[in-house]
């Protein structure tokens, strides 16, 4: 083969490797844990997980599961599913807190549902490496709270070269804010809570009319379709039930407004933050709305001044689906770590299993990705977090993180 042919072959080989993303065909690995929390049933003592070609091929006790020859074996005291951060801005907000890595919030207009996190996500952001080292393998991320509607969100894996390789869901929700964060000063709108709801209602009415016009043109060839409008298309997706509206609201009055708006327009609502949700347990439960709860250790000021460490426990006890989030912080390093947030909830009313569920199984269910992640079961993605002790103990370290059968972090954290 001449030199040109060899170069071509090398380039093609590299392209194939890149196209595989985290699904490496050489990802043959076994994880042996003294205790394995599958989150799909009882914990397994002396358990083994066999991961073949990125997926879990077998799981059970060490005396029943044979580890194939040639498989790399990782060992840990405690093994859990890869952890899930149910709401973050990592990948849009960066670790350095400078203009070039801060794409989480566009301030030019109060309503911008057409903005896609997919177009702003940086798969090689160092902040992803940081959270991944603590066992976090899946993140629901996107535009930050701060505008009435700040944009769309995505669900991604925390280890990939490009957003196309990382993404699990390209447009998971539309992020809205009903709090003082979205209020403007002077004569700018919205300046009051009443104006915020009025502006949202007006846009939803326009979106419904736009969607009806689009449907009419499809049914009648003589009718011209309306001019394409990305903003109204995105909101029509909310009204059709295709896309949830994730509303950041902390005060009880703002949570009530979100519930009322969802009932009026019959869209799927996710409550985000919800610091005072413990005051509206009956209403939230009756509406069947999940809560992606504020970071337990968030600063209790402003709209969060009445937050409680026990909120997660009260909501779970009431039967409300709850997931933990890292949230968005305006200072370096722009994110919290959900492992620690769940640990605080476990110290304030949640059992350890319930706390772990808020960052694994229950988070996956709320985000609609439980077919792939959230529990350790045959056929699911080989995403695993390994610890040298109880994950919620302060002295415990995450000793390795595995995503789809690849060891993506082995630094003791």
ZIKA-V478156 format. One record per residue. RES is the residue in one small letter. PSI is psi in degrees with one decimal (* if undefined). Layout:
RES,PSI  RES,PSI
This chain:
x,131.8  x,173.4  x,-35.8  x,-41.6  x,-39.0  x,-43.3  x,-42.6  x,-43.3  x,-41.2  x,-44.6  x,-44.4  x,-40.5  x,-43.2  x,-39.8  x,-38.8  x,-43.1  x,-44.9  x,-37.0  x,-21.0  x,-21.2  x,-131.0  x,-4.8  x,69.7  x,131.6  x,-15.6  x,8.3  x,77.7  x,110.3  x,152.2  x,143.3  x,126.1  x,117.2  x,141.3  x,-34.0  x,128.5  x,115.6  x,102.5  x,-25.6  x,13.0  x,8.2  x,-158.4  x,151.9  x,148.0  x,122.4  x,132.0  x,60.8  x,157.5  x,136.1  x,124.6  x,123.2  x,120.4  x,126.0  x,41.8  x,-9.6  x,155.9  x,120.4  x,-27.0  x,149.2  x,138.2  x,-166.8  x,155.1  x,-28.2  x,-5.0  x,-13.6  x,121.8  x,128.1  x,118.9  x,151.2  x,139.9  x,-7.1  x,137.8  x,135.0  x,125.3  x,142.0  x,144.9  x,161.0  x,-40.3  x,136.3  x,135.3  x,166.6  x,155.9  x,137.2  x,151.4  x,126.7  x,113.0  x,-12.5  x,121.5  x,178.2  x,10.2  x,142.9  x,-29.0  x,-43.0  x,139.8  x,176.1  x,-19.9  x,-11.5  x,41.6  x,164.8  x,-37.5  x,-16.1  x,29.0  x,82.6  x,16.6  x,-14.3  x,120.6  x,120.5  x,2.4  x,-26.1  x,152.0  x,-23.3  x,110.4  x,62.6  x,-12.9  x,-13.5  x,126.9  x,128.8  x,-30.2  x,-33.2  x,-7.9  x,-11.0  x,130.8  x,102.9  x,-18.2  x,17.4  x,133.6  x,-26.9  x,-28.8  x,-39.2  x,-40.3  x,-52.6  x,-33.5  x,-33.5  x,-12.3  x,15.5  x,5.8  x,118.1  x,-20.9  x,137.2  x,132.9  x,109.7  x,167.3  x,-150.8  x,141.4  x,158.6  x,149.5  x,-23.0  x,159.8  x,-48.8  x,114.3  x,-18.4  x,-170.0  x,161.7  x,165.0  x,161.3  x,127.5  x,158.0  x,152.9  x,11.1  x,107.8  x,166.6  x,-34.6  x,163.2  x,-32.5  x,-35.6  x,-33.3  x,-31.2  x,135.4  x,-33.9  x,120.6  x,-25.9  x,85.5  x,-41.3  x,168.1  x,128.4  x,125.3  x,162.1  x,122.0  x,80.4  x,177.5  x,-18.3  x,-31.6  x,-3.1  x,144.4  x,163.9  x,164.4  x,-133.9  x,5.3  x,149.4  x,147.4  x,138.2  x,-14.8  x,166.8  x,-39.1  x,-39.8  x,-37.0  x,-48.2  x,-38.7  x,-44.0  x,-40.2  x,-45.1  x,-42.1  x,-42.5  x,-36.8  x,-36.5  x,-44.1  x,-40.7  x,-38.3  x,-42.3  x,-39.4  x,-44.5  x,-40.2  x,-38.3  x,-38.7  x,-42.8  x,-40.0  x,-39.2  x,-30.1  x,-32.9  x,-22.8  x,109.6  x,-19.4  x,-12.0  x,127.9  x,139.6  x,153.8  x,158.0  x,139.8  x,135.4  x,104.8  x,-35.7  x,-49.6  x,-31.2  x,-46.0  x,-43.3  x,-31.0  x,-33.3  x,-33.7  x,-46.3  x,-29.2  x,-10.3  x,-0.8  x,-36.7  x,124.2  x,152.7  x,114.9  x,111.6  x,117.3  x,112.7  x,128.9  x,-43.7  x,149.1  x,-39.6  x,-33.8  x,-35.6  x,-42.4  x,-40.1  x,-40.0  x,-43.6  x,-41.5  x,-41.5  x,-40.2  x,-38.0  x,-36.5  x,-43.8  x,-0.4  x,42.9  x,165.2  x,123.6  x,134.8  x,125.8  x,131.7  x,133.4  x,-82.3  x,51.1  x,-35.8  x,23.6  x,-23.1  x,-15.9  x,-12.7  x,34.6  x,-46.7  x,-42.5  x,-41.6  x,-43.4  x,-42.9  x,-33.5  x,-12.5  x,35.7  x,130.5  x,160.9  x,121.4  x,97.0  x,150.7  x,154.9  x,131.6  x,-34.0  x,20.1  x,155.4  x,125.4  x,75.3  x,162.5  x,-132.9  x,-17.3  x,13.5  x,-20.8  x,21.7  x,158.9  x,141.6  x,-21.1  x,1.6  x,-45.5  x,-43.9  x,-40.7  x,-39.2  x,-43.6  x,-42.2  x,-31.5  x,-4.5  x,16.6  x,130.1  x,130.1  x,136.4  x,151.2  x,148.1  x,160.8  x,-28.3  x,-167.0  x,131.9  x,139.6  x,9.7  x,165.6  x,136.2  x,28.0  x,-1.4  x,156.3  x,179.6  x,118.6  x,-24.5  x,-45.2  x,-35.8  x,-41.8  x,-34.6  x,-39.4  x,-37.7  x,-34.9  x,-26.5  x,-3.8  x,48.8  x,-31.6  x,144.5  x,163.9  x,-38.4  x,-41.2  x,-41.3  x,-41.8  x,-34.2  x,-32.5  x,-17.3  x,16.9  x,-98.2  x,-51.2  x,-34.6  x,-42.3  x,-38.9  x,-45.3  x,-42.0  x,-8.7  x,28.4  x,20.6  x,-9.1  x,-15.1  x,-36.4  x,174.5  x,-28.9  x,160.6  x,100.9  x,153.0  x,133.1  x,-15.7  x,167.1  x,142.1  x,65.0  x,117.6  x,142.4  x,134.8  x,135.0  x,154.0  x,8.4  x,-163.9  x,122.1  x,-24.4  x,3.2  x,140.6  x,-33.3  x,-3.6  x,148.8  x,146.0  x,120.7  x,-14.6  x,150.1  x,132.4  x,129.0  x,118.0  x,45.1  x,2.0  x,133.9  x,108.7  x,-9.9  x,130.6  x,21.9  x,130.0  x,120.4  x,*
